Amino acid sequence: MPVSAGNGAGPGRSALAARTLSSREMAKLLSASPARKGTLRELFDAGEMVLAPGCYDALGARLIEEAGFPAAYMTGFGSAASRLGRPDVGLMTMPEMVDNARRIAQAVEIPVIADADTGYGNPINVIRTVVEYEAAGVSAIHLEDQVMPKKCGHLEGKQLIPAAEMAAKVSAAVSARRSAEFLIIARTDARAVEGMDAALERARLYREAGADVLFVEAPLNVGEIEAVARRFPDVPLLFNYAEGGKTPPVSHEFLRELGFSIVIFPLSTLLAATGAIRPVLASIKANGSPIEVLSSLLPFEEFLDFIGMAEIRELEQRFAHTDDVQPDGRSPDA
C-alpha cells in the first residue's frame, strides 16, 4: 500500500515529526540544487547594474553572498591559482572547471557566472561544455575567442580563432542550453591582437550568433570603454574590472551611466586573501607559533557559525538514532 504523506496521528508519530526539516539552512545543505534568488535576466530587468565579485571556491562564494551581492563570479584566474598554484594559461581542464563551478553553485542561492574559457574545443565540444555547466547549476558562462590553450585576457601573447569559427561556437552554445535563463556571454580578446575596431566587429558577429551578453576584454582607456557602450547601446554588456590589469580603474557611477549590465571583479578576493595569509605565515615562521597574530584572526566559533556548524548540530539531533522509534514509525510498546 502506498505510504501517505498526510498528517495522520499515531503511535510514535510525534517522534518522527521531530525529524521534519523546516530550517532553510538545513534545506540548503540537503538540496543538491539550491533555489536561486532570482535570475540574471530578472536582475537586468530590475535596471540595476549587477556587481559580481570573483570567487574560486565555495567559501569565497558564501562570503560574497553574506556581503549582500546579487551574484558571484567563478574566476578562471583564481581557479587556476587556487587549484594548481599556477597562472591562468589554459592549464585547467573542462572537468576541473565544471567541478569547481558545481561546488560554488551548490554553496549559495545567488546566481553564479562562470568562466568557461574557450569552450574547450570546437562547436561540438562547446555543446558538451554548456550541458555540463548548466547541469552544475551555474546561471551563465562566458566563452572566449582565443586559440586553446588560452591565456588570461590581461596577459600578453594571446592568439585568436577566426571570428566565423567563434560565431559558430556561440550558436552551438545557445542551441545546447536547456533553459533560456542560462545565459551565454560571448567574450572577445581581439583588442590586444587586432585592435578595438576589430574587437567591436567581432562582438557584433557574436551577438548576431545569439549571445545574450557581450564581453569586450581589456579596453586600454576610458575612451575605449565608452566606445564599447556606444556601439552596443541596447545590448547587455559585461565589464571586467580586472584589478591591476590592462583596463584602468573606473567608478561605479561611470559604468552605470554607460549602461553596463554586469561588472565582475575577478581578483579582489584572491589578492586580498594572499596578502592576508603572508604576514600570518611570516609570524608563525618567526615565532614558532601563531601566538602573536591570534588576536587579529577571526574567532574560531564565529567561523564555525558562518560555515554552518549550528546547522550540522541540528541535523545530528534530528537524525540521531533513538530507541523509541521503530523502522516502521511505531514506538516499541505499540
Contacts in CASP RR format, 6 or more apart in sequence:
PFRMAT RR
TARGET T0000
AUTHOR 0000-0000-0000
METHOD contacts of the structure
MODEL  1
MPVSAGNGAGPGRSALAARTLSSREMAKLLSASPARKGTLRELFDAGEMV
LAPGCYDALGARLIEEAGFPAAYMTGFGSAASRLGRPDVGLMTMPEMVDN
ARRIAQAVEIPVIADADTGYGNPINVIRTVVEYEAAGVSAIHLEDQVMPK
KCGHLEGKQLIPAAEMAAKVSAAVSARRSAEFLIIARTDARAVEGMDAAL
ERARLYREAGADVLFVEAPLNVGEIEAVARRFPDVPLLFNYAEGGKTPPV
SHEFLRELGFSIVIFPLSTLLAATGAIRPVLASIKANGSPIEVLSSLLPF
EEFLDFIGMAEIRELEQRFAHTDDVQPDGRSPDA
11 329 0 8 1.000
11 330 0 8 1.000
11 331 0 8 1.000
11 334 0 8 1.000
12 324 0 8 1.000
12 325 0 8 1.000
12 329 0 8 1.000
12 330 0 8 1.000
12 331 0 8 1.000
12 334 0 8 1.000
13 329 0 8 1.000
15 322 0 8 1.000
15 324 0 8 1.000
15 325 0 8 1.000
15 329 0 8 1.000
15 331 0 8 1.000
16 325 0 8 1.000
16 329 0 8 1.000
18 318 0 8 1.000
19 318 0 8 1.000
19 319 0 8 1.000
21 27 0 8 1.000
21 30 0 8 1.000
21 318 0 8 1.000
23 311 0 8 1.000
23 314 0 8 1.000
25 308 0 8 1.000
25 310 0 8 1.000
25 311 0 8 1.000
26 311 0 8 1.000
26 314 0 8 1.000
26 315 0 8 1.000
28 34 0 8 1.000
28 109 0 8 1.000
29 311 0 8 1.000
29 312 0 8 1.000
29 315 0 8 1.000
32 106 0 8 1.000
33 106 0 8 1.000
33 137 0 8 1.000
34 105 0 8 1.000
34 106 0 8 1.000
34 108 0 8 1.000
34 109 0 8 1.000
35 109 0 8 1.000
36 109 0 8 1.000
36 110 0 8 1.000
36 111 0 8 1.000
36 139 0 8 1.000
37 70 0 8 1.000
37 109 0 8 1.000
37 110 0 8 1.000
37 111 0 8 1.000
38 111 0 8 1.000
39 111 0 8 1.000
39 139 0 8 1.000
39 181 0 8 1.000
40 50 0 8 1.000
40 71 0 8 1.000
40 111 0 8 1.000
40 113 0 8 1.000
40 139 0 8 1.000
40 140 0 8 1.000
40 181 0 8 1.000
40 183 0 8 1.000
40 262 0 8 1.000
41 181 0 8 1.000
41 183 0 8 1.000
43 50 0 8 1.000
43 70 0 8 1.000
43 71 0 8 1.000
43 111 0 8 1.000
44 50 0 8 1.000
44 236 0 8 1.000
44 261 0 8 1.000
48 70 0 8 1.000
49 252 0 8 1.000
49 255 0 8 1.000
49 256 0 8 1.000
49 259 0 8 1.000
49 260 0 8 1.000
49 261 0 8 1.000
49 262 0 8 1.000
49 263 0 8 1.000
50 70 0 8 1.000
50 71 0 8 1.000
50 261 0 8 1.000
50 262 0 8 1.000
50 263 0 8 1.000
51 69 0 8 1.000
51 70 0 8 1.000
51 71 0 8 1.000
51 252 0 8 1.000
51 263 0 8 1.000
51 265 0 8 1.000
52 69 0 8 1.000
52 70 0 8 1.000
52 71 0 8 1.000
52 72 0 8 1.000
52 73 0 8 1.000
52 113 0 8 1.000
52 262 0 8 1.000
52 263 0 8 1.000
52 264 0 8 1.000
52 265 0 8 1.000
53 64 0 8 1.000
53 67 0 8 1.000
53 69 0 8 1.000
53 72 0 8 1.000
53 73 0 8 1.000
53 264 0 8 1.000
53 265 0 8 1.000
53 268 0 8 1.000
53 269 0 8 1.000
54 64 0 8 1.000
54 72 0 8 1.000
54 73 0 8 1.000
54 74 0 8 1.000
54 75 0 8 1.000
54 78 0 8 1.000
54 264 0 8 1.000
54 265 0 8 1.000
54 266 0 8 1.000
54 267 0 8 1.000
54 268 0 8 1.000
54 269 0 8 1.000
54 270 0 8 1.000
55 61 0 8 1.000
55 63 0 8 1.000
55 64 0 8 1.000
55 72 0 8 1.000
55 73 0 8 1.000
55 74 0 8 1.000
55 75 0 8 1.000
55 104 0 8 1.000
55 269 0 8 1.000
56 74 0 8 1.000
56 75 0 8 1.000
56 76 0 8 1.000
56 78 0 8 1.000
56 79 0 8 1.000
56 81 0 8 1.000
56 82 0 8 1.000
56 83 0 8 1.000
56 100 0 8 1.000
56 269 0 8 1.000
56 270 0 8 1.000
57 82 0 8 1.000
57 100 0 8 1.000
57 103 0 8 1.000
57 104 0 8 1.000
58 103 0 8 1.000
58 104 0 8 1.000
58 106 0 8 1.000
58 107 0 8 1.000
58 108 0 8 1.000
59 107 0 8 1.000
59 307 0 8 1.000
60 72 0 8 1.000
60 269 0 8 1.000
61 72 0 8 1.000
61 74 0 8 1.000
61 104 0 8 1.000
61 107 0 8 1.000
61 108 0 8 1.000
61 112 0 8 1.000
62 107 0 8 1.000
62 108 0 8 1.000
62 306 0 8 1.000
62 307 0 8 1.000
63 269 0 8 1.000
64 72 0 8 1.000
64 108 0 8 1.000
64 110 0 8 1.000
64 269 0 8 1.000
65 72 0 8 1.000
65 108 0 8 1.000
65 109 0 8 1.000
65 110 0 8 1.000
66 306 0 8 1.000
69 110 0 8 1.000
70 110 0 8 1.000
70 111 0 8 1.000
71 110 0 8 1.000
71 111 0 8 1.000
71 112 0 8 1.000
71 113 0 8 1.000
71 139 0 8 1.000
71 262 0 8 1.000
72 104 0 8 1.000
72 108 0 8 1.000
72 110 0 8 1.000
72 111 0 8 1.000
72 112 0 8 1.000
72 113 0 8 1.000
73 112 0 8 1.000
73 113 0 8 1.000
73 114 0 8 1.000
73 115 0 8 1.000
73 264 0 8 1.000
73 265 0 8 1.000
73 266 0 8 1.000
74 100 0 8 1.000
74 101 0 8 1.000
74 104 0 8 1.000
74 112 0 8 1.000
74 113 0 8 1.000
74 114 0 8 1.000
74 115 0 8 1.000
74 138 0 8 1.000
75 115 0 8 1.000
75 264 0 8 1.000
75 266 0 8 1.000
75 267 0 8 1.000
75 270 0 8 1.000
76 88 0 8 1.000
76 92 0 8 1.000
76 97 0 8 1.000
76 115 0 8 1.000
76 117 0 8 1.000
76 266 0 8 1.000
77 87 0 8 1.000
77 88 0 8 1.000
77 115 0 8 1.000
77 152 0 8 1.000
77 266 0 8 1.000
77 267 0 8 1.000
77 270 0 8 1.000
78 88 0 8 1.000
78 266 0 8 1.000
78 267 0 8 1.000
78 270 0 8 1.000
79 88 0 8 1.000
79 92 0 8 1.000
79 96 0 8 1.000
79 97 0 8 1.000
79 100 0 8 1.000
79 115 0 8 1.000
80 86 0 8 1.000
80 87 0 8 1.000
80 88 0 8 1.000
80 89 0 8 1.000
80 90 0 8 1.000
80 91 0 8 1.000
80 92 0 8 1.000
81 87 0 8 1.000
81 88 0 8 1.000
81 270 0 8 1.000
82 270 0 8 1.000
83 92 0 8 1.000
83 96 0 8 1.000
83 100 0 8 1.000
84 91 0 8 1.000
84 92 0 8 1.000
87 152 0 8 1.000
87 155 0 8 1.000
88 151 0 8 1.000
88 152 0 8 1.000
88 155 0 8 1.000
89 149 0 8 1.000
89 150 0 8 1.000
89 151 0 8 1.000
89 152 0 8 1.000
89 155 0 8 1.000
90 117 0 8 1.000
90 148 0 8 1.000
90 149 0 8 1.000
90 150 0 8 1.000
90 151 0 8 1.000
91 149 0 8 1.000
92 117 0 8 1.000
93 120 0 8 1.000
94 116 0 8 1.000
94 117 0 8 1.000
94 119 0 8 1.000
94 120 0 8 1.000
94 125 0 8 1.000
94 128 0 8 1.000
94 129 0 8 1.000
94 132 0 8 1.000
95 132 0 8 1.000
97 114 0 8 1.000
97 115 0 8 1.000
97 116 0 8 1.000
97 117 0 8 1.000
98 129 0 8 1.000
98 132 0 8 1.000
98 133 0 8 1.000
98 136 0 8 1.000
101 112 0 8 1.000
101 114 0 8 1.000
101 133 0 8 1.000
101 136 0 8 1.000
101 137 0 8 1.000
101 138 0 8 1.000
102 136 0 8 1.000
102 137 0 8 1.000
104 112 0 8 1.000
104 114 0 8 1.000
104 138 0 8 1.000
105 112 0 8 1.000
105 136 0 8 1.000
105 137 0 8 1.000
105 138 0 8 1.000
106 137 0 8 1.000
111 138 0 8 1.000
111 139 0 8 1.000
111 140 0 8 1.000
112 137 0 8 1.000
112 138 0 8 1.000
112 139 0 8 1.000
112 140 0 8 1.000
113 138 0 8 1.000
113 139 0 8 1.000
113 140 0 8 1.000
113 141 0 8 1.000
113 142 0 8 1.000
113 183 0 8 1.000
113 185 0 8 1.000
113 262 0 8 1.000
113 264 0 8 1.000
114 133 0 8 1.000
114 136 0 8 1.000
114 138 0 8 1.000
114 140 0 8 1.000
114 141 0 8 1.000
114 142 0 8 1.000
115 141 0 8 1.000
115 142 0 8 1.000
116 129 0 8 1.000
116 133 0 8 1.000
116 141 0 8 1.000
116 142 0 8 1.000
116 143 0 8 1.000
117 143 0 8 1.000
117 144 0 8 1.000
117 148 0 8 1.000
117 150 0 8 1.000
118 143 0 8 1.000
118 144 0 8 1.000
118 145 0 8 1.000
118 146 0 8 1.000
118 147 0 8 1.000
118 148 0 8 1.000
118 150 0 8 1.000
118 161 0 8 1.000
119 125 0 8 1.000
119 126 0 8 1.000
119 129 0 8 1.000
119 143 0 8 1.000
119 169 0 8 1.000
119 173 0 8 1.000
120 126 0 8 1.000
120 129 0 8 1.000
120 148 0 8 1.000
121 148 0 8 1.000
121 169 0 8 1.000
122 165 0 8 1.000
122 169 0 8 1.000
123 168 0 8 1.000
123 169 0 8 1.000
123 171 0 8 1.000
123 172 0 8 1.000
124 172 0 8 1.000
126 143 0 8 1.000
126 169 0 8 1.000
126 172 0 8 1.000
126 173 0 8 1.000
126 176 0 8 1.000
127 172 0 8 1.000
127 173 0 8 1.000
127 175 0 8 1.000
127 176 0 8 1.000
128 176 0 8 1.000
129 141 0 8 1.000
129 143 0 8 1.000
129 173 0 8 1.000
130 141 0 8 1.000
130 172 0 8 1.000
130 173 0 8 1.000
130 176 0 8 1.000
130 177 0 8 1.000
130 182 0 8 1.000
130 184 0 8 1.000
131 176 0 8 1.000
133 141 0 8 1.000
134 177 0 8 1.000
134 178 0 8 1.000
134 179 0 8 1.000
134 182 0 8 1.000
138 182 0 8 1.000
139 181 0 8 1.000
139 182 0 8 1.000
139 183 0 8 1.000
140 182 0 8 1.000
140 183 0 8 1.000
140 184 0 8 1.000
140 185 0 8 1.000
140 212 0 8 1.000
140 213 0 8 1.000
141 173 0 8 1.000
141 182 0 8 1.000
141 183 0 8 1.000
141 184 0 8 1.000
141 185 0 8 1.000
142 185 0 8 1.000
142 186 0 8 1.000
142 187 0 8 1.000
142 213 0 8 1.000
142 215 0 8 1.000
142 238 0 8 1.000
143 166 0 8 1.000
143 169 0 8 1.000
143 170 0 8 1.000
143 173 0 8 1.000
143 184 0 8 1.000
143 185 0 8 1.000
143 186 0 8 1.000
143 187 0 8 1.000
144 150 0 8 1.000
144 153 0 8 1.000
144 187 0 8 1.000
144 188 0 8 1.000
144 189 0 8 1.000
144 217 0 8 1.000
145 160 0 8 1.000
145 161 0 8 1.000
145 163 0 8 1.000
145 166 0 8 1.000
145 186 0 8 1.000
145 187 0 8 1.000
145 188 0 8 1.000
145 189 0 8 1.000
145 190 0 8 1.000
145 202 0 8 1.000
145 206 0 8 1.000
146 158 0 8 1.000
146 159 0 8 1.000
146 160 0 8 1.000
146 161 0 8 1.000
146 189 0 8 1.000
147 158 0 8 1.000
147 159 0 8 1.000
147 160 0 8 1.000
147 161 0 8 1.000
150 158 0 8 1.000
151 157 0 8 1.000
151 158 0 8 1.000
153 189 0 8 1.000
153 192 0 8 1.000
153 217 0 8 1.000
153 218 0 8 1.000
153 242 0 8 1.000
153 246 0 8 1.000
154 217 0 8 1.000
154 218 0 8 1.000
154 242 0 8 1.000
154 244 0 8 1.000
154 245 0 8 1.000
154 246 0 8 1.000
154 247 0 8 1.000
156 192 0 8 1.000
157 192 0 8 1.000
158 189 0 8 1.000
158 192 0 8 1.000
158 193 0 8 1.000
159 193 0 8 1.000
160 189 0 8 1.000
160 190 0 8 1.000
160 193 0 8 1.000
160 194 0 8 1.000
163 201 0 8 1.000
163 202 0 8 1.000
163 205 0 8 1.000
164 205 0 8 1.000
166 186 0 8 1.000
166 188 0 8 1.000
166 202 0 8 1.000
166 205 0 8 1.000
166 206 0 8 1.000
167 205 0 8 1.000
167 206 0 8 1.000
167 208 0 8 1.000
167 209 0 8 1.000
168 209 0 8 1.000
170 184 0 8 1.000
170 186 0 8 1.000
170 206 0 8 1.000
170 209 0 8 1.000
170 210 0 8 1.000
170 211 0 8 1.000
171 209 0 8 1.000
171 210 0 8 1.000
173 184 0 8 1.000
174 184 0 8 1.000
174 209 0 8 1.000
174 210 0 8 1.000
174 211 0 8 1.000
177 184 0 8 1.000
183 212 0 8 1.000
183 213 0 8 1.000
184 210 0 8 1.000
184 211 0 8 1.000
184 212 0 8 1.000
184 213 0 8 1.000
185 211 0 8 1.000
185 212 0 8 1.000
185 213 0 8 1.000
185 214 0 8 1.000
185 215 0 8 1.000
185 238 0 8 1.000
186 203 0 8 1.000
186 206 0 8 1.000
186 207 0 8 1.000
186 209 0 8 1.000
186 210 0 8 1.000
186 211 0 8 1.000
186 213 0 8 1.000
186 214 0 8 1.000
186 215 0 8 1.000
187 215 0 8 1.000
187 216 0 8 1.000
187 217 0 8 1.000
187 238 0 8 1.000
188 199 0 8 1.000
188 202 0 8 1.000
188 203 0 8 1.000
188 206 0 8 1.000
188 214 0 8 1.000
188 215 0 8 1.000
188 216 0 8 1.000
188 217 0 8 1.000
189 199 0 8 1.000
189 217 0 8 1.000
189 218 0 8 1.000
190 198 0 8 1.000
190 199 0 8 1.000
190 202 0 8 1.000
191 199 0 8 1.000
191 216 0 8 1.000
191 217 0 8 1.000
191 218 0 8 1.000
191 219 0 8 1.000
191 220 0 8 1.000
191 224 0 8 1.000
192 217 0 8 1.000
192 218 0 8 1.000
192 246 0 8 1.000
194 202 0 8 1.000
196 219 0 8 1.000
196 224 0 8 1.000
196 227 0 8 1.000
199 216 0 8 1.000
199 217 0 8 1.000
200 216 0 8 1.000
200 227 0 8 1.000
200 228 0 8 1.000
200 231 0 8 1.000
203 214 0 8 1.000
203 216 0 8 1.000
203 228 0 8 1.000
203 231 0 8 1.000
203 232 0 8 1.000
204 231 0 8 1.000
204 232 0 8 1.000
206 214 0 8 1.000
207 214 0 8 1.000
207 232 0 8 1.000
207 235 0 8 1.000
212 236 0 8 1.000
213 235 0 8 1.000
213 236 0 8 1.000
213 237 0 8 1.000
213 238 0 8 1.000
213 261 0 8 1.000
213 262 0 8 1.000
214 228 0 8 1.000
214 232 0 8 1.000
214 235 0 8 1.000
214 236 0 8 1.000
214 237 0 8 1.000
214 238 0 8 1.000
215 237 0 8 1.000
215 238 0 8 1.000
215 240 0 8 1.000
216 228 0 8 1.000
216 237 0 8 1.000
217 240 0 8 1.000
218 240 0 8 1.000
218 242 0 8 1.000
218 245 0 8 1.000
218 246 0 8 1.000
218 247 0 8 1.000
219 225 0 8 1.000
219 227 0 8 1.000
219 228 0 8 1.000
219 247 0 8 1.000
220 246 0 8 1.000
220 247 0 8 1.000
220 248 0 8 1.000
221 248 0 8 1.000
222 248 0 8 1.000
222 250 0 8 1.000
222 254 0 8 1.000
225 239 0 8 1.000
225 247 0 8 1.000
225 250 0 8 1.000
225 254 0 8 1.000
225 255 0 8 1.000
225 258 0 8 1.000
226 258 0 8 1.000
228 237 0 8 1.000
229 237 0 8 1.000
229 258 0 8 1.000
229 259 0 8 1.000
229 260 0 8 1.000
236 261 0 8 1.000
236 262 0 8 1.000
237 259 0 8 1.000
237 260 0 8 1.000
237 261 0 8 1.000
237 262 0 8 1.000
238 260 0 8 1.000
238 261 0 8 1.000
238 262 0 8 1.000
238 263 0 8 1.000
238 264 0 8 1.000
239 255 0 8 1.000
239 260 0 8 1.000
239 262 0 8 1.000
239 263 0 8 1.000
239 264 0 8 1.000
240 247 0 8 1.000
240 264 0 8 1.000
240 266 0 8 1.000
241 247 0 8 1.000
241 249 0 8 1.000
241 263 0 8 1.000
241 264 0 8 1.000
241 265 0 8 1.000
241 266 0 8 1.000
242 266 0 8 1.000
242 267 0 8 1.000
243 249 0 8 1.000
243 265 0 8 1.000
243 266 0 8 1.000
243 267 0 8 1.000
243 268 0 8 1.000
243 271 0 8 1.000
244 267 0 8 1.000
252 263 0 8 1.000
255 263 0 8 1.000
279 293 0 8 1.000
280 290 0 8 1.000
280 293 0 8 1.000
280 297 0 8 1.000
283 290 0 8 1.000
283 292 0 8 1.000
283 293 0 8 1.000
284 290 0 8 1.000
284 293 0 8 1.000
290 297 0 8 1.000
304 310 0 8 1.000
323 332 0 8 1.000
324 331 0 8 1.000
324 332 0 8 1.000
325 331 0 8 1.000
326 332 0 8 1.000
326 334 0 8 1.000
END
